Amino acid sequence: MIKRFIMIVVLLFNLQLFAQHSTSFINQEEKDFVNDEKYRYSSRLGPQGLKSVASEWFDVSYYRLNLIITANPQLLNGIVTIKGICRGQLSAKLVFDLMNSMHVDSVKVDGMLNSFVQEAASLNINLDFVFPAGQWLTIDIYYRGLPVSTGFGSFMFGAHGDVPWIWSLSEPYGARDWFPCKDHPSDKADSADIIVTCDSSFKVGSNGKLVSVKVNGDGTKTHHWQERYPIASYLISVAITNYEQFSNWYKYSPNDSMEILNYVLPENLYSALENLPRTVGMLEIFSDMFGLYPFINEKYGHADFGRGGAMEHQTMTSTTTYNENTIAHELAHQWFGDMITCRTWPDLWLNEGFAQYATALYLERKYGRSSYWNYMQNQLSNARQASGSLYVEDTTTVKILFDVKRVYAKGASVLHMLRHVLGDTIFFRAMFNYANHPQLKYSTASTEDFKNVCEQSSGKDLTYFFDQWIYGEGYPRYSKNWDLKDESSGYIVALNIKQTALNNNPYFFIMPIDVKLIASGWDTTITVYNNSLDQLFNIPVNRIIENIQIDPDGWILKDVIEEFHPNFILNQNHPNPCLTHTSISYEVPSRMHVNLTVYNLLGQKIKTLVDEINPVGVYKASWTNLADFPSGVYYYRLTGLNLTATKKLLVLH
């Protein structure tokens, strides 16, 4: 078993070296192979390897990463200082997450050397005694090594062309691959310093503000980034190479502007200059909807990296694309993911679903309603292919946790549905209240926290909605049948909506459903509250209804199965158009009372052709005195039991 594990690590190390070069020459099959191997390695760690084992009784308040990074040889030397406070159940052992590919040389606690033990995925520090609750501790960890990258590429030594290119992407479990920390989103540090010494020809992109760049006189420079907003360990990042740099500015008040700082590869400069300035308008739109950009005293920006796609590192997104939707998605994460971080990974939809849906809102504000609907139709289509609940209980496999159809598309679709359930005014108020909630802002949140904000904002009990759409699986499959009944004051549409029961979680979906009633030259939309598997709605109308559509605009993640059709057949009259007479044939599948009646365009009865009990069979009715009726369009309707069918005929003289 040990030999097999060593062989896998060696294979992954070789794969990492293979991936260090520009991926432009690697075909898609090879890319997929590399990624699959990384996922396999990540999964091999198992639930215990992915779970943070850091001491819960120690609350981190500060990280200081002082790193020396060289590309030749590929090496990371570091001193990480962690400050925090002792809380709750205390212990004489302090544990941090750190993979043992990084070798720890020494550890100090409050300036004094302490003994320690390194395990496969943790650093265990032996304390001299149990510190009391409320005690602040400062831990300095001296370490070095070549990170073994896991997940999506937690720390990579790569290249673009012949130039070294080094970058990190720690989400979800990769921060421990390159620095000691509490590698869990629930424990956000209040602040961080990221200090990187590297080749003097390189720039270093990271979090917060660049407070200094020191020339060391030995061919290196030291870049000091300072993050003074709370930050989760997985959002701490570095991106290093010979970047070109340019800035745009977000003017958020008459007298104040914030820098949008962009570090891009020289070969990407033209494209970046053309596309990244859109970020200014995105900041304006999102700040208007969710409150002022949350890191306004620092910056926003982008740094090119080599993973593919993008990653919302706090205040400086890492990206390989300047696609408008992607840039909007990552910017939205600064509110949802960075400012408010999912407290546990099963609640990841609070990050990814929100950013995915915020992109739709950006498109709506920027380009109009049709852009919103085009985007959301794609999200709904993808969400219908998702399996499992939006709340991802099994977080041991990175590929499952970040399933685009399940977490991104379905997350966006759920917010889309919630918008319609609450109405625009209340929905946007709830989103703003969530983003500005005093206990959640710059902290962490769970699904229940968001649910509580929505209920407080709306005054509605939304338990049914969250239980079925967040914790449940699947989506409703609707079918419909309807009949039009005569009443003294008009008509009654008897609409039967059924759901196909596919699982027990939920057995059926409770939702308000828009119903569009269509008559000749007229339509109206009402909302019914569907809260059973098989439900009949009686809807009064004042004209003959020709067709009914359920959820016509597409607010619900659903399928509409072909309605359980009338089991009789009503054929087109012949001849049509007709002058003096016409015949209408129909088929009855079982013994029933049948009524065949002709109506004019005002919905008035003109003539009853059949009103009798018919056994199973094929029948023909005739209308012979057409000369007594004016030319025009008429409707003939066949009803029996709960079945109905309607067609048009034309009388011409």
FIBA-435934 format. One record per atom (N, C-alpha, C): x, y, z. Coordinates in steps of 0.001 Angstrom, whole numbers, plus 500000, padded with zeros to 6 digits. Atoms other than C-alpha are relative to their C-alpha. Layout:
<sites>
XYZ...
</sites>
This chain:
<sites>
500846498794500000500000500000500000500871501241500000499112498839499948502819502438500852500679500200498665499335499880501297504643501651497595499033500551498964500976499514500974501445502218495616499754501488500198500224498579499737500901505573497330501173500832499509498815499273500476504485506646496577499973500108498494500060499969501462504028505693492924498999501043499516501003499022500409500881507830492727500524501410500193499444498674499747502616510821494308501051500348498962498986499760501033505549510422491882499320500327498670500727499741501228503101510246488979499429501408499987500572498663499937501361513401490158501066501070499940498901499045500075504691515143490609500433500187498558499644499904501414505554514296487016498916500730499208501079499287500672502140515478485916500094501485500261499859498596499670502773518733487730501082500632499141498932499467500846506057519193485856499523500122498561500529499972501357504271518337482610499114501225499793500930498886500118501696521017483347500669501350500213499338498735499730504347523645484112500159500842498753499822499250501231504718524616480477498675500595499560501226499443500567502229526669478540499124498864499480500904501088500394499152524504477958499498500163498575500527499764501339498649525855474458500242498832499057499706501115500896500212522760472917499394498697500492500573501221499444498327520258475094498580499855499468501352500173500512495246518780473462499019499747501141501017500088498965491960518498475324500042498668500726499942501315499370492346514779475953501088499952501068498909499983499028495683515344477672499660500890501192500419499144498898494254518221479711499061499248500931500944500756499185491411516007480872500712498938500826499243501019499280493902513289481814500700500598501213499316499341498890495923515692483940499005500336501105500991499630498999492802516983485672499434498782500714500527501221499376491460513477486251500974499437501022499002500504499053494719512470487904500009500845501271500038499132498819494518515481490187498779499679500853501194500346499246490954514628491134500197498664500719499784501310499421492011511044491731500873500105501249499124499809498843494778512172494048499227500654501139500787499323498983492418514514495860499046499026500673500929500973499442489884511734496287500722498958500836499246501031499297492589509335497456500274500388501445499795499568498627493114511462500526498855499547500893501150500466499253489643510377501571499397501101500852500684498989499204487217512200503841500872500591501101499165499485498920489735512493506664501104500889499471498943499187500577492407513869504354499512501356499538500543498740500475490101516561503006499425500833501133500560499285498862488542517478506305501101500735500746499035499253499190490326520206508209500114499349501374499762500546498659491923518787511359500555501061500927499472498912499177493030522186512648499165500153501267500648499889498687492188522886516279498851500997499962501155499118500012488696524300516574500042500997501155499966499113498844489505525854519950500880501230499778499122498866500293492012528225518333499382500811498867500667499113500955490404531185516538501043500905499358498965499228500699492751532635513896499513501424499741500326498601500290492793536430513636500932500609498960499013499350500871495863537045511459500947498960499406498939500759500670498169535420508889501030500975499451498907499283500670501538536739507837500820498958499251499233500921500839503040534833504925501223500750499488498735499415500462506694535757504387500708498918499187499604501096500880507710533687501366501140500420499086498980499872501038510800533316499222499699498915498967500419500950501030509794531709495917500961500093498828499076500054501136512268530619493260499474499022498964500433500865501096511541529122489853501077499011499597498878500884500344514989527566489391501055500064501108500893501168499929515108525529491536498595500404500450501375499743499572511388525338492118499893499723501493499934500146498551511152525976495815499241501135500668500647499007499157509102527768498426500612499906501389499520499877498625510787528890501662499129501016500703500909499057499366508562530532504200500065500045501499500299499837498578507898531872507627498563500486500064501395499610499852504197531953508419499727500276501468500389499601498652503038533812511491498482499961500100501434500122499779499594532955512816499688500517501398500444499488498710497941534958515576498542499628500209501374500360499711494785533918517332499745499954501485500437500002498610492851533544520557499459498622500367500467501292499497492096530471522643498536500119500426501423499990499669488381529668522911499514498581500275500698501273499834486167526883524146500851498921500636499302501157499458487522523400524827501463500061499594498596499773500286491278523805525094500786498694500053499175501198500093494133521356524566501460500397500092498550499773499967497871521011525045500626499726498642499504500203501363498182520288521322499269500947499066500551499061500961497663522946518659500271499462498600499878500650501300497008521566515175499635500986498889500305499260501217497175523325511805499999499030498823499994500788501234496479521952508346501252500343499201498818499812500843499673521459506294500398498644499435499557501243500621500639518777503790501487499789500257498612500263499604503901517044504648500987500050498843499043499673501055505375517799501232500746501290500335499337498811499477506211521069502991500648499638501331499237500449498824508954520333505536500139501142501000499899498997498943508742522242508821501348499855500702498696499999499327512142523206510278499867500290501478500152499645498588511023524819513516498702500755500205501233499321499614508046526280515374500260500783501277499934499194498783507879529086517900498588500365500435501251499547499407504985529833520235500328501149500938499675498778499259505121533370521600501507500179500137498564499763500051508780533509520596500856498885500540499241501111499417509806530234522266499864498769499118500015501213500811510791527099520337499140498924500654500858501076499518508295524273520649500202498756499150499924501248500750508343520630519665498733499822499167501128500195500907506054519458516896500146498660499308500008501224500788505111516429514813499245500290498705500692499883501279504252516453511106499363498677499627500682501163500540501667514019509843499689500255498531500213499905501449500411513465506298499388501329499591500706498775500382498131516499506290499864500983501150500137499098498862498722518272509575501348500262500663498866499626499151501240520022511792499484500066501423500447500096498614500802519124515466501055500616500910499064499274499139502446521556517889499701499640501448500146500372498593503035520358521448500196501237500866499926498826499136502244523173523864500534499606501371499435500284498678504002523423527218498909499817501044501135500176499086500655523725528960498737500463499287501285499589500572496974524333528306499787501476500305500201498564499811496459528030527741498544500277500374501378499691499584493380529630529324499208500646498864500861499341500979490418530816527297500234501503500056499736498574500083490940534354526097501457500346499802498560499769500185494709533929525799500327500155498512499525499814501373496266535298522601501331499299499823498748500701500306499011533256520974500517500468498642499349499728501278501509534018518207500884498812499659499254501186500423502898531042516304500776500344498739499138499823501174505837531302513881500422498624499508499691501312500573506318528338511541500980500194498860498945499912501008509525528001509495499958498711499180500203501202500804509154525641506556500523500234498592499496499917501373510227524882502983499532498759499238500341501174500798509506522544500087499424500378498648500669499860501290507899522029496708498568499529500180501388500417499784504101522060497051499558498959498973500644500967500892502316519038495613498586500496499761501262499338500297499381520661493878498855498999499930501197500850500032495914519151494410498809500837499561501217499275500345492343520067493545500096500617498622499972499297501274492261522693490808501385500575499688498671499447500211495960523564491129500359500926501130499866499165498811496617524777494647501257500862499983498783499191500160500178525935493927500795499412498848499409500513501226501759525649490506501231500800499586498853499432500693505190526292489030499808499701498521500241500193501418504460526814485352500820500971499179499296499074500884505557528949482437499054500460498914500634499565501246504223531047479589501160500309499062498801499947500840506610530680476707501177499454500795498821500411499237510047530500478330500084500695501356499957499201498773509128532716481290499288499254501126500675500653498875508380531167484703498713500726500380501335499476499645504809531627485885499505499176501184500320500682498739503847530763489446498678500570500515501297499520499538500321530924490834499346498994500945500719500859499053497966529552493459498503500051499721501461500082500005494338528428493553499632498978501065500108500892498845493571526982496969498618499419500235501345500515499755489831526420496802499851498574499467500514499838498649488594524210498362500963499577501107499193500590498924491259522218500261501498500194499784498614499930500432494528523460498800500877500992500714499133499062499285495718526220501123501057499241500791499061500813499215497352523515503278501134499434499155498931500500500869499384522476500226501216500911499991498864499083500114501543525585500474500225500919501194499685499289498751501139527257503874499157499439501138500741500502498841500105526182507401498853500948500340501188499164499791496605527402508249498891499155500588501253500717499781493116526484509335499296499994498650500450500089501384492009525264505925498514499670499961501444500178499971488284525700506395499361501375499926500555498653500193486026528585505343499369500607501242500707499483498822484408528895508786500860500921500851499117499189499152487488530510510395500737501011499129499383498951500795488259533763508597500927500835500887499091499098499293491279535783509694499509501433499826500396498593500089490667539460510424500841500761498994499100499302500926493627540466508272501143499066499625498864500812500449496683539145506455501030500900499329498907499417500777500054540198505101500591498893499142499389500961500920501448538418502052501250500668499445498709499405500349505145539168501546500761498977499168499389500951500922506830537546498561501297500582499443498712499664500606510490537703497569500213499074498810499834500790501215511157536583494002500910500750499036499161499389501027513101537381490830499560501445499746500300498568500117513334541145490351499291500364498699500685499707501264511933540911486793498509499703500070501385500416499876508612539650488117499187500979500833500966499355499123505524541310489553499264498915500776500757500924499159503493539664492310498621500590500230501371499598499710499708539946492408499488499259501216500527500646498803497950539269495700498849500823500553501185499419499378495248540398498118500298501354500627499890498740499285494645543870499476500758501066499237499227498910500579497005546776498870501468499628499927498550500136500114500560546689497613500613501192500720499505498889499183502230548733500342501469500299499754498591499717500290505849548340499248500567498955499048499176500900500793508240546822496728501447500378500288498625499727499576511780546545498027500985499312499064498922500557500817514806546071495768501099499515500944499080500597499019517165543711497601501461500039499576498611499908500450520291544170495458500639498676499667499458501325500318520710540441494832499234499350498851500808500528501101518482540103491768498588499657500402501357500277499534515308539869493848499324501285500473500801498949499384512511542142494987499047499360501001500967500458499004510220541812497991498742500845499886501290499344500206506552542630497388499145499769501247500773500102498758504421543379500438498553500416499732501434499767500138500653543039500073499347499936501375500618499875498677498429543992502991498485499924499847501458500180500026494862542707503384499458500326501383500510499564498706492944544506506130498493499792500138501366500480499832489536542978505579500067498518500357500000501439499690488571539532506943500113499166498720499735500822501170489681536748504615500089498536500401499882501450499804489293532960504402501328499532499440498665500472500406492479530958503996500034499613498517499966500440501399491451529584500578500015501167499016500020498825500870491162533140499222501334500742499966498655499424500050494776534053499979500701499458498762499447500449501276496661533948496692501259500766499637498864499332500640499819534771494775499966499664498510499842500212501441500403535163491035501259500752499587498653499446500194503972535741489826500485499738498580499284500113501269505531536401486426500339501412499517499629498691500548506637539257484132498766500725499470501269499410500398503203540875484086500167501409499433500269498613500348502240543992482180498911500492500948500907499451498999500237546325484391499273501215499451500742498773500277497459548841483821498837500092500966501065499774499024494683550355485898498813500692499352501215499228500227491091551483485521499551500512501361500402499384498735489253553501488149498485499987500127501417499998499668485871553093489790499726501217500875500324498768499276484548556503490852498703499773500771501160500385499212482205555640493711499370501159500766500584498789499434481600559173494987500590501182499240499465498859500754482168562685493633501480500254500234498618499672499662485549562859495367500900498785500173499217501199499700486695559234495646499947499000498857499894501058500998487881556545493254500797498837500572499251501199499607489162552992493699500692499426498768499231500555501107491847551416491550499529498591499656500169501360500512491104548392489406501325499651499340498619500274500385494600546948489029500069498684499244499959501189500853495263544467486235501436499602499700498714500601500332498330542207485939499725498959498912500297500895501115498239540514482534501287499589499307498845500452500768500656538481480453500245500976498848499714499062501102502447540641477861499251499647498722500672500418501232500907538597475070498483500202500062501441499790499837497421539270476494499625501466500161500244498605499638497779543013476957498927500641499130500957499345500889495817544126473886498569499569500329501333500517499692492843541881474686499517500506501352500373499528498666492894542898478351499604501470499972500319498574500106492939546609477493498643500218499345501268499876500701489943546056475257498819499562500851501124500638499325487831543965477637499866500298501495500094499866498550488707544527481303499419501326500475500660498772499529487539548181481484498498499859500250501412500248499697483981546744481499499757499837501495500139500231498561484651545998485164499454501231500712500484498765499363483938549655486005498477500004500033501462500034500052480320549341484852499416498895500862500467501096499151479968546006486629500009500408501470499920499525498613481106547580489902498846500952500309501104499068499790478508550303489474498684499246500165501259500746499956475691547819488845499896499184501276500060500841498794476560545416491657499960500843501274500030499136498814477218548246494141498610500584500204501354499478499902473788549617493359499039498941500537500909501067499579472116546242493935500313499469501398499609500731498797474095544817496852500686500860501058499227499152499098475757547797498521501399500207499449498699499608500529479113549455497878500991498841500017498951501021500095481948547180496731500663499809501362499654500213498585483013545567500016501450500263500387498589499777499662486790546150499777500456501338499423499839498717500674486537549760498695501271500728500414498790499316499532489521550917500769501277499348499494498810500676500527491850548525498959500017500077498474499983499984501470491309547639495304499103498889499499500395501201500690489832545295492812500954499852498835499118500187501134491748543747489964499994498585499487499886501314500638492757540769487856501473499657499841498661500504500282495873538647487537499870498737499159500020501199500833496393536159484723500640498829500743499392501220499477497004532590485884499725498864499035499969501057501006497253529204484216499028498870500194500884501119499694494412527110485583498980499729498892501182500121500850491699527771483013498812500538500754501111499387499294488612529769483835500467501149500864499662498890499118488889532123486790499720499596501436500185500262498579488967532243490595499960501326500743500320498727499361487602534979492852500895500340501181499140499633498887490675535638494995499680501414500468500511498762499414489786538459497347500781501216499526499530498726500555490329541883495745500811499857498715499250500165501246492243540340492800499691498630499396500400501243500640490565537715490662501126499454499132499068500681500901492850535198488986499200499496498801500809500325501174491753534592485409500853499601498808499381500297501294492616533137482029499135500528498868500927499532501028489732534794480215499507501385500358500599498686499791488311538271479765498555499996499502501400500145500374484877536939478812499125500795500966500800499074499194482275539399480041499236499285501112500763500712498972480104536846481867500895499472501107499071500520498992483101535303483620500500501110500902499508498887499196484453538664484736498905500485500952501115499603499133481001539587486082499794498988501126500158501063498999480694536234487877501024500151501116498940499930498983484037536629489639499897501281500828500189498766499232483333540230490599498871499832501009501119500217499076479992539202492135500435499206501221499477500769498870481934536769494309500593500893501088499428499138498965483524539724496089498967500293501085501082499907499010480130540131497789499658498620500546500531501312499636479050536495497766501072498944499797498882500935500056481971534222498560501190500558500747498848499369499353484596536716499737499571500828501212500511499248498851482746539257501896499168499086500900500758501026499275480152536645502930500411498656499417499443501277500443481736533197502713499132498861500506500754501172499528479902529881502869500691499429501226499409500442498732480422528604506399500557498582499905499517501359500254480794525012505262499877499733498511500004500261501439481431523517501823498669499470499472501317500371500538477961521895501549499146501195499586500735498789500339476644525476501396500668500791498883499248499300501046478887526311498423499098500757499029500899499304500921475837527345496397499835501468500389500070498608499564475800530539498507501106500832499359498949499332500772479039531382496678499696499916498508500024500199501460478667529885493214498632500270499381501325499722500540474911529989492703499701501487499985500226498559499927474834533620493808500782500737498919499207499330501035477672534662491496499444499701498613500578500364501295476064532769488617498736500810499729501233499243500201472737534499489175500265501499499908499657498579500091474335537912489747500419500361498581499651499759501404475695537565486201498744500269499179501276499760500692472104537318484956499463501390500322500482498676499606471207540437486933500824501104499343499156499028500710474174542280485447499552500134498542500419499963501402473097541331481922498652500700499849501308499352500041469549542469482685500137501512500112499806498558499804470699545871483949500750500623498826499138499451501045473271546320481189499324499978498626500468500203501371471481544972478114498492499816499872501440500126500095467827544510478999499484498618500353500681501211499520465317541829479921500294498771499141499790501162500871465908539626476881501342499335500279498694500583499680469582539162477822499917499165501272500228500769498776468499538053481278499368498654499677500725501238500275466086535492479877500822499033499157499132500885500786468539534153477323500988499276500898499032500590499064471081533591480074499318498978500914500657500885499049468576532055482484499418498756499341500464501207500672467114529678479905501126498978499912498849500895500031470603528239479584500269499407501375499801500508498643470943527952483368498943498954500353501074500950499707467562526240483682500193498692499243499752501202500800468456523835480889501097499149500630498919500740499338471706522885482630499535499415501327500454500463498686469997522614486015499125498763499894500835501198500170467553520051484648500837498732499864499118501156500133470548517782484072500755499686501290499281500188498738471787518068487666499453498801500760500438501078499107471664515168490083500469500323501412499671499707498616471660515377493844499428501331500441500534498761499440470610518181496161500979501143499807499153498811500104471902521728495879500919500100501203499175500113498805473177521285499422500828498723499849499150501143500371476161519018498655500577499365501273499567500629498751476538516685501610501343499300499855498730500689500227479398514657500107500972500971499338499047499006500514482225517170499734501401499421499847498675500623500044485056514655499500500600499981498605499499500004501368485341514865495712499830501392499411500021498626500485486256518243494289499107500124498770500763499943501244484654517442490943498506500036500272501415499996499649481287516773492596499618501310500678500277498775499259481490519777494911499819501186499064500066498880500943482015522112491943499299499603498699500784500404501162479536520438489602499256501218499454500557498778500585478526523251487247498480499922499901501447500124500167475025521909486604499287500005501344500645500162498707474285521133490210500117501245500879499755498922499043475862523975492209499853501376499354500032498700500668476190526797489688498634500246499355501220499765500775473242526415487303498747499838500859501192500165499165470751525042489819499949501082501072499983498905499032471887527609492392499432501272499409500543498818500675471186530400489897498511499835499744501410500252500297467862528779488964499132500149501247500755499867498749466763528647492602499793501475500342500158498566499741467418532375493033499040500632498993500943499554501034465565532998489763498565499692500431501338500372499543462556531121491162499595500792501234500294499251498777462811532834494535499607501434499667500353498645500439462687536190492762498524500075499627501404499971500431459322535308491246499058499702501163500834500319498835457975533825494476499827501232500887500047498835499119458828536984496433499531501263499284500230498753500722458344539558493686501266500840500018498744499272500157461044541934492509500337500880501197499705499049498922460734544538495266500530499296501229499586500708498782460986542081498141501268499194499750498809500802500286463562539856496425501267500847500057498794499180500002466038542659495815500263500611501374499807499555498618465422543970499321500668498900500822499404501125499263466250540500500675501464499811499629498603500140500422469441540268498602500868501096500613499256498899499392470550543684499835500148499785501507499944500239498552469661542826503440500972498890500351499052501097499776471617539574503192501436500493499884498635499514500222474711541305501791500439500996501061499657498965499021474541543956504518499596499628501422500397500457498670473472541857507479501182500141500965498851499716499115475623542935510464500707498765500540499351501223499509476259539355511638500629499167498881499509500806501117477031538011508157501051500726499165499081499210500819478912540829506428501432499831500504498587500286499707482665540057506328500156498773500893499938501214499189481859536775508041499582498825499131500428501196500724480304533452507031498494499828500148501444500214499978476784532249506313499679498571499614500555501298500391474755529078506003498731500238499201501272499901500709471691528355503909498897500502500917501024499572499048469579528832507021500095501488500285499850498553499813471036532313507505499331500757498856500621499337501148469978533285503988498485499843500048501445500231499882466550531715504502499392500957501024500526499115498958466074533715507705499908501441499514500030498637500530466949536973505954498836500158499021501103499932500966464484536199503149498648500015500701501266500031499263461723535398505642499761501309500740500148498723499305462395538541507662499676501130499025500228498951500998462422540657504491498614499913499385501270500204500698459227539156503081498812499789500920501089500368499109457207538159506134499357498680499640500540501280500448456673534771504463500787498840500603499354501242499611457399531277505704500471499299498731499425500580501218459759529888503052500589498616500238499468501331499688460453526533504673499766499039498842500317500909501104458684524677501855500951500213498827499158499687501154460771526463499230501417499490500211498618500404499743464171525836500841500108498489500188499939501448499790463352522272501886500034499250498679500078500770501244462490521187498361501092500390499006499062499563501031464887523294496273501458499957500440498606500021499512468008523367498484500361498610500510499683501284499368467834520151500480499372498817499260500619501060500787465641518168498106500712499802498677499394500327501286466433516743494704498974500136498877500851500013501173465075517019491198499205501282499814500870498879500341462347519320489915498672499422499542501327500544500322458637519010489104499833499679498515500467500335501345457234517306486013498487500184500009501416499670499999453848518871485365499307499421498768500890500248501129451013517682483177498664500643500341501241499262499751447653519391482740498867499438499155501209500263500763444119518804481597498989501052500416500967498967499637441285521295481459498706499833499207501320500049500613437638521658480614499344501358500200500732498740499901435353524647480024498535499684500278501378500284499607432027524549481810499166501268499941500931498868500059429022526784481209499494500343501396500632499494498786427823528925484093499059501124499582500972498957500346424970531411484188500669501345499749499313498711500140427441534287484471501203499917499073498840500156500873430034532923482035500440498563499929499436501342500097432312529914482127500931499746501182499009500432499007434463527961484548501025499122499290498924500862500460437845526599483486500340499046501133499615501019499027438347523348485375501381499490499599498610500316500327442151523043485325500541498978500988499409501047499174443712519847486616501509499957499737498536500068500098447481519977487309500480498800500797499418501171499346449290516759488095501516500082499957498552500166499995452896516091489065500320498516499977499513501372499993454775512893488359500925499823501186499175500229498812456186511605491656501235499193499614498768500661500419459846510733491014500854499538501171499218500410498828461352510516494513499250500433501250500644499656498736460543511030498167500563501265500620499368498815499421462627514166498666500108501118498962501345500164499444460297515828497921499164499043499147500912500858500755457422513600496873499324500801498900500469499065501017455979516607495043500459501394500415499521498642499763456853520307494748498827500941500236500978498951499717454849523130496271500505501291499364499586498773500673454973526212494067498793500810499552500966499187500744452895529159492940500300499872498507499810500223501436452374528575489214499186501025499221500726499121500913451484531165486615499250499158498973500837500685500986448654530011484350499513501042498999500422499079501056448061531754481040498777499429499298501244500385500663444500531553479691499914500757498684499954499408501330444224532173475958498669499778499290501195500056500842441134533000473927500306500756498716499778499318501264440707534519470475500230501491500242499671498591499850442485537903470523500109500468501435500012499630498573442764537830474314500794498974500790499379500930499045444872536327477116500146500704501334499724499481498669445394536781480803500786498950500770499198500916499185447745535261483397499589500145501456500302500038498571446728534253486907501015499092500675499084500862499250448681532488489651499198499079500898500616500988499110447545529278491342501073499438500926499065500550499012449128527743494419499877498486499978500029501453500175449950524132493602500672499332501196499443500617498795450379522190496849499539498563500192500283501431499924449346518651496015500399499340498688499539500764501157450281515927493585499003500058498846501073499986500997446939516063491766498975501009500484500778498890499459445002519305492077499113500612498921500965499400500908441901520833490467499771501451500388500259498578499793441484524595490076498811500405499125501148499485500738438175526179489063500179501503499819499648498615500310438854529492487323498858500625499208501090499358500750435955531775486314500536500873498861499636499182501162436239533383482839498720500443499311501191499478500675433891535353480581500040499786498497499929500299501430434824533882477203500505498577499801499579501369500301435684530620475468501522499944499938498543500154499934439237529577476306500434498961498968499501500896501036441176528003473459501222499199500446498769500685499593444428527103475182500409500487501383499482499666498674446129527100478581501478499631500055498570500262499802449845527378479338500321500146501482499564499872498612451408526738482736501453500466500027498695499347499892454424528844483746500521500410498619499627499701501389454576530373480256501322500746499867498774499207500114457501532713481011501256499231500402498832500800499629459751530005482454500626500387501318499466499664498674460095531008486108500353498762500822499818501203499188460082527425487389500927499020499291499178501108500490462742524757486939499079498781499908501074500984500165460434522120485477500097499329498640500380500533501305459348519898482642498478500032499940501440500139500214455858520094481224499810498827499057500241501201500790454952516650480050498758500247499153501217499884500809452445516389477232498813499668500887501140500169499113449166516782479016499338498643499788500701501270500158447227513623479728498758500303499166500914499514501019445233514144476585498598499427500173501338500607500072441509513702476204500087498692499221499916501315500643441038510088475327498924499818498944500803500078501199438583510958472631500640500886498940499414499276501125439373512395469210498914500823499339500904499103500709437645515398467682500678500402498699499402499741501307438304515704463951499525501339499432500377498758500664438227518771461732498736499770499164501246500115500777434825519402460176500291499951498497499846500106501461434335518705456477498632500169499342498929499138500520433916520595454303500262501188500932499631498804499241435705523595455800500921500856499140501225499261499652435015526409454905498748499289499471501251500651500367431354525373454603498949501047499630500997499055500527428417526982452808498609499712500565501362500338499557425179525131453608499968498915501065499977501081499018426217522136455690501447499577500251498690500572499695429182520402457348499810498801500920500029501190499133429978517128459152501194500030500955498949500051498971432003516619462345500048498582500544499857501362499467433345513206463321500819500024501287499267500102498731434628512164466741499999498546500458499867501365499474435703509021468615499892500029501517500195500097498557434672508004472149500636498698500494499284501201499571436957505546474057499254499174501040500765500746499006434430504578476752498599500606500083501381499508499899430750504973477547499992501280500830500043498724499280430100508581478545498912500878499397500923498993500511427698511452478215500811501025499213499235499145500909428895513549475251499159501198499613500656498790500465428056517112474371500854500637498913499317499320501096428995518696471025499206501255499685500703498720500108428113522397470882500811500970499165499372498967500822428843525250468467499828501347500688500009498672499375429741528746469787500442501041498983499460498913500807430256532109468148501201500622500705498781499399499450433263534376468799499775500682501350500299499387498703431475535993471736499806498960501093500181501063499031431223532623473421498554499613500213501425500326499877427487532398472903499699498680499298500407501259500628425920529012472204499186500283498743500730499856501258424724528737468613499123498780499744500769501215500278423654525128468300500631498826500730499531501249499410423926521870470215499756498884499003500096501064501007424648519044467777499830498632500639500094501287499305425006516175470280499847500281501486500145499935498543423802515831473880499385498688500450500516501340499746423550512137474683501110499090500504499024501000499574425248509072476064500446499206498781499429500781501107427589507420473545500825498854500550499074501092499702429117503971473941501316500209499232498733499937500730432641503343472674499724499922498514500192500066501436432841504086468961500345501290499305499761498837500846433190506534466089498652500559499588501292499372500250430419509063465522500164501172499040500004498843500895429455511759463033498752500823500286501122499075499808427305514790463637499963500967498832500139499092501141425917517115460969499359501302500443500620498684499819425109520807460950499507500407498609500552499922501358422741521321458045499404501347499626500700498751500338421061524731458263500917501205500114499020498925499874424145526914457902499530501289499345500476498787500664422270529335455636499292500934500972500688499177498997420447530553458755500975500776500884499003499383499129423725531717460314500924500888499183499124499087500751425955534644459305501376499387499758498623500439500274429355534066457736500912500401501167499037499687498942432257533968460153500622498761500601499314501082499292434405531881462506499142499543501168500721500600498886432708529508464923500918498966500663499277501047499273434011527095467540499048498851500277500789501133499539432744523588468156500809499234501048499340500595498837433546521927471475499339498682500360500455501322499589433265518256472435500400499791501451499706500255498591433029517461476173499399498676500417500484501237499433432600514293478139500836499621501197499289500216498734433496513367481717500867501231500274499101498859499802436573515550482431500785500317498738499270499856501252437596515538478775499379501097499155500507498934500866437350518368476316500898500155498791499228499699501204438435519275472787499233501055499221500620498882500713437796522373470691500689500209498662499449499648501309438247523266467014499189501145499402500662498900500700437351526137464662499385499490498692500510500202501362435173526109461576499637501367499412500258498739500700434493528796458975498772499849499108501208499962500829431084529554457471500151501137499002499911498994501060431162531390454132498767499889499094501154499978500910428094532419452084500366500767498741
</sites>
